[in-house]
Amino acid sequence: ADLIMLALTSGPRLKILEASSSLSQIRHTDPPVLNHVFSVANNISELDLSCCNAFVAESPDSRGLGSFPPTVASLRLDQLSLTSDDLLSIFSLQQLLKLSIVGCTNVTTGNIWYWAKTYSPVLLELDAREVEVTKPWSNVLEEIPSLLRLNNRRTSRGTKVIKEHVRVERWRNGGRDPKNAGKRKHDDGSTATSNVAAPLNIGSRDIEPTLTTCCSILRTGFSKDLHTEQEMFACWTCSIDSGRFVCCTCATNCHQGHDAVPVGYGYGHCDCALLSTCDSLDVPLSR
């Protein structure tokens, strides 16, 4: 009842819902509680339904959790008995960037590979530890080339773009890029590194050029480690503040004309895609 009341009073303003502790004690009702919640709060971007097996198991039609709001960008369903209908609903989410299904032992890597091949999701992070391995993880990576982290470890692409993130932020702040530092030649023919930094080659062959002009979450993923340091902006118009922020690119492109102000530098990921409508999420990947 409290969960439904929250959805009714918040409506589309409800962006983040962590209902794992609430739903773990709920038994099935007709119509299901989640249907009530999602029909009213249809703008949820971060959703956590971990450990809701007591609720899911009571569903009479065995269709599991049902449909999720199409706006979900971060989804956590740890320790659940997911059905094939659940996997279909998950991988058909067009805005999904992060998925955690840790401990879903009835899911296999073959299932993940099949639905990824069918829907071609643009996931940045996938944590599926403890699932049954029936197909190599390398096959899953082939179907989801956008992955920066797999099972809480950086992929080769993730390592590459986080290094580029560090370079881009150093360049934006006027810092010296040691990899592209200018060289000057002495009279004796020897070379030495000059004190003037050469322009950052943001169009390198290894990194997609548009990654430097897109939302920084495409480089950092959802990580908050030391390598994710960047300039942070708060947007009072979109209520993105109090520990949340948007990156420099989103402040310029997505929040143009808004009351967006710089709030310093820090670690973390841009929240534009989670708490607003991000127009800087182009992912130029080829299969």
N, C-alpha and C positions, 0 to 999 in steps of 0.2 A: 504494500500500500504506500509506503514512504517513497519507494522508487517511482511508482506511477505518479504520485503527487509532485515529485521533483520534476518529472518530465512535463507534466501539465503546466506547472508554474513557470518553467524555463522555456519550454517550446524550442524554437529554432536557435535560441541563444545558448542552449546547452551544447558545448563543444567537446567537453572531456567527461567521460563516464568510466569510473572504475567500480564496477558492480560485483566483482568476484566475491567479496565477503558477504554482500547482501543476498545474492542469488544462490549461494551455496546452501542456504537453509530453506529455499523455496521449493515447493512441490508444484507439479503442473496444475494449471488452472485453465479454464476454457472461457474466452480465448487466452492464449499464453501471455504471460507478463511481458515478454520481450516484444511481442507484437504491439501491445499497448504503448510501450515506451518508444519504439522506433517509429510508430505512426505519428507520434506527436513531436518527439525530439528527432527530427529527420535531418539534422545538420551536424551530427556528431563526427568529429575528426579523429579523436583518440578514444579507443574502446578497449577495455580490459574485462574479459569474462572468464578469467582463469578459475579453475576448480569449481565449475558449476555443474558437475556431472549429476548431482542429485536432481537438478531441475531438468537437464536434458534427457535423462533416462526415463522420466515420467511422460515424455511426449508420446501421445497415443499413436500418432501416424509415423513415428520413427524418422521424422524428417530433421531431427536435431534442432539446431539453433534457428533455422529459417533464414530469411534474407536480412542482410545488414544494410544500414544506411549507405547510400552510394557515395557519401562524402568521406567515408572512413579512410584515413591515410596511415594510421598506426593501429594495428590490431594485435591483441595479445590473448591467446586461447590456450594457455599452458595447462597440462594435466587434464585434458578433456578427451572424451571418446567421440571423436569427430566422425560424422557419416560422409558418404560420398556427396550427398547434397550440400553438406557444409563446405566441403572443398570446392565444389562448383561455385557456391556463393562467394567464397573467399577470393578465388582466382579471377572471378569476373568483375571484381571491384576495380574500376578504371583509375582511381586516385590512390590506390594502396601503395605505400612506399616502404612500410616496415611490417613484418609478420613474425610473430613468435608462437610456435606450437611445440614448445619443449615438453617432453613427457607424454606426448600423444602417441602412445605405443601401438595403436591400431592403424596409424598412418605409416606408409612406406615411402622410401625415396622414389619408387616407381610411380606411386600416386602423384607425388609432387612433380615429377618429370612430365607425366601425362598432362596434368592440368596446366602446367607452365607452357608446354608445347601447344596446347589448345588455345590459350588466351594470351600468351606472350606478355606477361605482366612486366611493368617497369619497377621492380623491387630494388631498393637500395640495401636493405638488410633482411636476412632470413635466418632465424634461429630455430632449428628443428632437431636439436640434440635429443637423443634417446629414441628416435624413430627407427623403424626397422630398415636396414640398408639392403634393398633388393636391386638397386641400380647404382652405379658409381656416382659420387657427388659431382664428378667432372661432367657427367651428362646433364645434370641439373644446371650447372654453371653455363653450359652451352646454350640452354634454353632461356636463361635469365642473365644475359651478359652485363646488365646494369648493376649487378650485385657488388657492393663495396665490402660487406661483411657477411660471412657465412658461418653459422654456428659459433658466433662471437669471436671470429678471427677474420682479419682483413684478407680479402682476396688479392690477387696480383694487381687487379685494376684498382682496388681500394688503396693499396700501398702507393701506386703510381699517382693517383689523383690527390691524395692527402699531401704528398710532397709538392705537387703543383699548387695546392692551396697555400702552403707555407710560403712559396715563392711569390705567389700573386699578392698575398697580404703584405709581404716585405716590400714588394714593388709599389703597392698602393701607398704605403707609408713613407716612401722615399728612401727606404733602406737599400743597402748594397746587396746585390745578388751574386754570391761568390761563383756560381756556375757560369754566369755570363759577364763576369767582371771584365772591364776593358783592359787591354794590354798596351803598354807603350814601350818602344824600343830605345835602348840606350845607344850612345855613339859607338860603343864597342860591339854592337850587334846583339847583346843580351836583352832579354825582355823582363819586365817587372809589372806587377799588377798596379794599375793606376788607382787613385783614390776616387775616381769618378766611375760610377756604375754604368755599365752599358744598358740600353733598353732591354726590358724583359721580353724574351721571345715567346709571347703567349700563343703564337701560331705554330708551336713545335709539332713535329710529326707524331710524337708519342701520345700527346694529349689533344683531345678534340678542342679546337680553338674556342668554340662557344662555351666551354665549361668555365672560362674566365669571365664571361659576361652573363652567366646564369646564376640562379640562386645558389648560395654557398653550400646548401645542404647536399648538392650533387657532388661536392668534393669531400665534405666532412661526414656525410651520413648523419646518423643520430648520436654520434660519439660526442663526448665532452672532455676528451683528454687534452694534453698540452698542445698538441699539434693543431687543434681547432681554433686557436686564438684568432680573433677578428674584431673589427669595429662593430659595435652594437648600436642599434637604433630602437627607440620605443615609439610606437604609434598610438597616440592617445585616441585618435579617431576610431581605430579598430580594437582598442582596449588590449593592446599587446604591450605589457609592461610587467613589473613585479616578478623579475626572474626570467621573463620571456623577452625575446627580441627579434628583430628582423635584420638581415644583413644589408650591406651597403647597396648592393644591386637591387634588392627588393624595395629598399627605402626610396630609391630613385625611380624605379619602373612601376612597381605595384602600388606604392603608396604616394604617388605624385599628387600634390594638392592636399594631402592629409596633414594632420598635426604630428609630424614625425620629427623627432629630435635625437641627436647623438647622445648616448649615455656612457660612453667610454669603451674600453676594450675588455674582452673576457673570453672564456672558453665555452664552447657549446655549439648548438646548431640553430640555424634560422628557423623561426616558428611561423613564417609566412604561409607555408603550405598547410599548416595545421590549424591556424587560427584566422586565416583570411583566404582570399582567392589569389593564389600565386600565378602570375603571368610569366614567370622567369624559370619555368621548369622544363624547358626543351631538353630532351635527352637524345643527342645525335648518335645513335648506335646503329650499327649495321650487323645483321646476323651472318 
